[in-house]
């Protein structure tokens, strides 16, 4: 099954604490994973940032909301226990605990009011995503829009500009040695389907052969067969095919069966790499997401 939303985790989480003992987050997380019969894939699914699993994030926010309602309390670092209020709620045998349930407690309503003000009046009980998930979803939407705009700009520029863009991107990624070396290498070959040869690193220990196509149409298998043949003719084992369009399924399947190490970069990935390596884009604003440094505090 998929990872439950953070509200669905509240009742099972507090039930794990019903004996009144102190438990750490690891115990709760493992218990919930067992209760919901989550697969390894579910447990290892990451937020878009790649820095935290979706499940761990949702467990954390489920516990945070239970704390805000004073149903559980922190006793020391990463350790919680159920409160008398929490025990009283469990005695009523609730079918579920969600944000609506927590509204009966004034401490939670105070927390909710502050949250709504920060969200511009959005109703918290209509949201099943954690704040990190909401933030990262918005970020991904903005990034996807920017990527599309980048491709539109590229297609309006000259082929020579596209060659320079490829050079700039490869340099930003750590390939090619100097700008002068890379400029001389890319766009000057035209040898058997190869548009350029660039150093893999500044020491020039190996070469990467490049094919770059500013196309609207899908790149099919024959084009990649020609490029792979050129790589074999050069006794090369590393190639990159970059296009502003996309690759057909047949083309991708072919690349998966051949021996040369051939990497395919389609228009979407090209734009995302440009964003990630700051090529053709500029910062508008930066937001740093912070959390409490528990090592700073003298929590016993």
N, C-alpha and C positions, 0 to 999 in steps of 0.2 A: 504494500500500500504506500501511498505518498505520505510525506511528513505532515502530521496534523498541524493546524494553525495554533497559535499560542493560547487562544481561549479554550480550545479542546483539551489542552494539557493541564488546565488548572485543577479540575477535580481529581484526576488520577494522581497529580503531583501531591496534593494535600493529603490524599489517602495514604500515600507512602510514609507520611509523617504522623499518622494517627496514634501511634504508640507513645507519642510525647518525647521520644528520644531525639538527640541531635544528629543530623545527617549532613554530609557535604553534597555539593552539587553533582559530583561524579556518581554517587549512589543514586540520586534522584534521576539523573540522565539515563543511567543504565537501566533503572527500574522502569522508566517510561518507555524506553526502546523495547524492552521485553513485553510490556503490557500491550503496546501497539504492533508488536511483531514486525518491526521495521527491518528491512533488508540492509545489507552492507552498502548497497547503492544509495538507499535513503539516508543512512547515517553519514555517508561521506559527501553528500551533495553540498556544494559550496554556494555561498552568496556570490553575486557577480564580482565582488572585490577579490574573491579567492582567499580571504584571510580568516574566515570563520565558517563553520558548517551551518546550514540552515537550521538543523535540529537543535544544535547547541544554542544558537541565537534565540530560537523560539522558547526553549526551556528557560533561558535566562529572563526573558521578558514575562513569561508566565509567572515565575517566582517574584519578579519585581512588582507585578500588579497585586499578587497575594500579600506582599509586604505592605504595599501602600494601603491596603484595606485592613491591615493589622490582623490578618488571619494566620500569618507566620511571622517570625522575627529572626533577624540575624543574631547569632550568639557570639560568633567570632568569624574570622576571615573564611568566606566560602562555606560557612556552616550555618544551617537554619534549624528551627524547631517550630512546631505548631503552637499557637497561642490558645488560651481558653476560648477566645472568640471563634477560632478555627474549629476547635472541638465542638463547640455549641452548634456551629453550622453543620458539621457532619452528622450530628444527632438528628437533624431534620431530614436526613437521607435525601439530599438534593439529587435530581436527575443529572444536573450539570451545574457548573459554575462558570459564568462568563462575566463580561463587563457590566451587563445589566444587573446581575446578582450583586456585584460589588457596590452598586450605587446606594445600597441601603446603609452604607457606612460613611459617616461624615469625613473621615480622613481621606477616603478614596475620592469622594466628591470634590474635595479641595484640590487633590492631585489632578483630577479630570479637568477641572476648571482651568487650571494653569496650562494643561496640555492643549485644551481647545483654543485658548488665547494664542498660544504659540503656533497653532496650526491654522489660524485664521477662522476659527469657529467650526472646524470640521467635527462631526460627531464621532467620538471615539468608538461607540458601540457599533458603528457601521464598518469598522476597520478590523480585518483579521490579520493584517500584516504588521510586523514589528516596525518600529521607526527606521531601523537600518534597511529593512527590505523596501520600505516606501522610498527612502532616500536614494537607494541604489537603483530602483526601478526608474525613478525620474532621471537619474544620471544616465542610465542606459538609453532612455528615450531621447534625451538631448544629444547623446553621442551618435545614435543612429541617424538622427536628422542631420547632424554635422557631417557625418560620413557621406550621406547622399549629396549634400551640397558640395563637398569636396570633389566627388566624381563628376558632377555637372561642370564644375570649374575646369577640371582637367580636360574634359572633352571639348571645351571651348578654346583650349590653348593649342599651340603648334606641336608637331611631333618632336621638334628639337627641345621644346620646353619639357615634354614628357621624359625625354632622355636625361635631362638635367635633374628632374624630380627623382628619377630612379637612383641617380648618383647620390643626391642629397640624402635620400632615405637609407641607402646602403651604408653610407658613411655614418649616419646617425646611429645605425644599428651596430657599428663597430667593424664594418668591412671596408676594404678598399685602400688602406694606407692613407695617403694624403689626397686632398681634393684634386690636385694636379694629376696624380697617378690614376685616380678613378676616372677623371674626365677623359684622359687619353685612352683608357681601356674600354669604356662603355660607348657604344654607338659607332665604333670604328672598325669592327670586325667584319660583319656581314658574310661570314664564312660558314657555309653549309647549315644555315638556320641558327647560327650563333650571332647575337647582337653585340656581345661584349664579354670580356674576361676580366674579372676583378679579384684582387687578393682576398683570401679569407680573413687575414688579419694583417696588422701592421708589419709583421715580420715576413710576410709573403711565403709562409710555409706551404700553402696550397692555394689553388685557384678555384674560383667559382665561375662557371659559365652561365651566361645570362641571355634570356630571350625576353624582350619587352614589347608588348603589343597594345597600342591604344585603339582598342576595337569596341564597336557596339555589339557585334555578333558573337555568338557563343563559340568558344574554342573547342574544336572537335579532336578526335583521336588522330587523324592524319597529321595535323600540325605537330602534335606532341611526338608522334612516331619519327618525324623528320628531325626534331630537336634531340630526341634520345639517340637517334642514329649518329648525329653530329657529335654527341658526347662520346659515344663508343669509338668513333673515328679518331677522336683526340685522346683516347684512353683516359678520359676524365670520369671521375666518379661523383662529381657534385655539380648540380645544375639548378637554376631557379628560373621558372617561367612566370612572368608577371603580366597580367592583363587588366584592363579596366572593365572588362565584361565578366564572363563566367566560363566555367568548363562543363562540358557535357558529362553525363554519368559514364558514358562509354570511355571518355578520355580519362577520367579519374580512375576507373577500373583498370585501364591499361597501365597507367603509371604504377599502380599497386602491384603489378605483376612483373615489372622489369627490374633489372639489377642496378642500374645507376641510381644514385641518391638524388632523385629529382623532386624538388619542392614546387608546388603550385600555389600561386598567390592570385586570387581573383580580385575583382574590383572592391568588394566589401572588405576583404582582409587588407587590401592595399590602403584603403581609406582609414581603417582602424589602426594600422601600423603608423600611418602619418600622424594620427592623433596621439598615439602612445609615445612617439618619438619626436613630437613637436615639429613636424615638417609641414609648412603651409598653414599652420594654425598658431594662434596666440592666446595666452591666458586672459580670461575676462575677470574671473574671481576664483578664489580658493577658499574652501571650507574645511577646517580640520576637525575631525570627529574625535573627541576625547572621552576618557573614562577615568574613574577614580584610581589612583595609584595606591593600592592597598599596602604595598611595602612601606609607604611613607608613614602610615598610621600605626600606632602602638596598639593593635587589636590583639587581645589575649584570647 
